[in-house]
């Protein structure tokens, strides 16, 4: 029996995703057209993007319950990143945030919140750095599409 978990998810928000999907179904029923090119497509995000009502830690223990490490800013769990707004406006259904190493710049995905993110094909190995949570989730077919940032100020959507 395999007991080593992947540790690829920081946040899971299936209930919100189902509500969003139902709203998209209602929109389609009423308007007979899709909201945008990603209408109804479930998308996972690295835990570097702010999503309303969802914790964003970016792998830092000190960021839990704060907005980017600062307390009482009024932005905690209400602010949304521009990428998130763009995805929602295109009709995407967001359902989880994947694990990242603190600082996002590491050869393996490990942080003090969930530990190592493991490779789904060989759990004696890690899933690699920065996008290890996304890679592990894709590797177990937990998502067909993911969004992550690679490099500085460079957006690279991963669509499979």
Secondary structure, 3 states (H helix, E strand, C coil): CCCCCCCCEEEECHHHHHHHHHHHHHHHHHHCCCCCCCCCCEEEEECCCCCCCCCCCCCCHHHCCCECCECCCCCCCCCCCHHHHHHHHCCCEEEEEECCCCCCCCCCCEECCCEECECCCCCCCECCCCCHHHHHHHHCCCCCEEEEECCCCCEEEEEC
